[in-house]
Amino acid sequence: MIIILFGPPGAGKGTQAQIIEKKNGLLQLSTGDMLRKAVASGTHYGKRAEDKMTAGELVSDDIVIGIIADRIKEKDCSNGFILDGFPRTVAQAEALDVMLVEEGVSLDAVIQMEVDDAALVGRIAGRYTCAGCNQGYHDTDVKPKTEGVCDCCGGTEFKRRADDNAETVGKRLKEYYAQTAPVLPYYAEKGVLQQVDGMASVEEVAAQIAVILAA
Ligand code: AP5
């Protein structure tokens, strides 16, 4: 099964991708995480992407298309995957279609997570992740069961993203409406687009997605 989690920054794509990965055995492919790794290791792609990410702008299509095209050929993708943060432009969506044909697979669903803009800013401002396993949390909304200890790996070190600040969030939202939202009609026309209420609790959103995946 191949699915796309679609939505603005902070909509909960990563949170739900981690849940689906555990429940359905699909691999989470987050272009944001891949790019942050490339930046941290100083690769050619990473050096080209860093300034754009820091500014809250989209990284160029050729970089992200290249990263995903290489990644989905790897063996661990053969049981299916969740695209989290890709595609983000119509050109990326068109390139993905070509990749999937080449791999002899097809897209099962594009799940649009609908969240009010005002809530997105609060979600991003309060977000932090486990430094060990990348499990996501929120200062007030999604806390670990034991304060300071990751539910998943027991780690006690946490980190916050450099682009999670008020100024950059505004820019990321503008980029979403200008470049990413126009991808929605592309998938609506293909008949694969479905919506979930991203304003609901994490558990309720997961339940809505489970219904879509079981259909
Ligand atoms: P990326 O890492 O993809 O960031 P993003 O799209 O801005 O999305 P986020 O990771 O911020 O949010 P999310 O929807 O995953 O929310 P989360 O689950 O964490 O991209 C970063 C940058 O990389 C981009 O700006 C761009 O430069 C570049 N890039 C990446 N992909 C690219 C592409 N394809 N093309 C070009 N450039 C690309 O949740 C947020 C918070 O809310 C968390 O704290 C969570 O605990 C909490 N939360 C989640 N769900 C709920 C809920 N239901 N109720 C309450 N709180 C919740």
Boltz pocket constraint, residues with backbone or C-beta under 6 A from the ligand:
constraints:
  - pocket:
      binder: B
      contacts: [[A, 7], [A, 8], [A, 9], [A, 10], [A, 11], [A, 12], [A, 13], [A, 14], [A, 15], [A, 16], [A, 31], [A, 32], [A, 33], [A, 35], [A, 49], [A, 52], [A, 53], [A, 54], [A, 56], [A, 57], [A, 58], [A, 59], [A, 60], [A, 61], [A, 64], [A, 84], [A, 85], [A, 86], [A, 87], [A, 88], [A, 89], [A, 92], [A, 123], [A, 124], [A, 126], [A, 127], [A, 128], [A, 136], [A, 137], [A, 138], [A, 139], [A, 141], [A, 142], [A, 172], [A, 198], [A, 199], [A, 200], [A, 201], [A, 202], [A, 203], [A, 205]]
      max_distance: 6.0
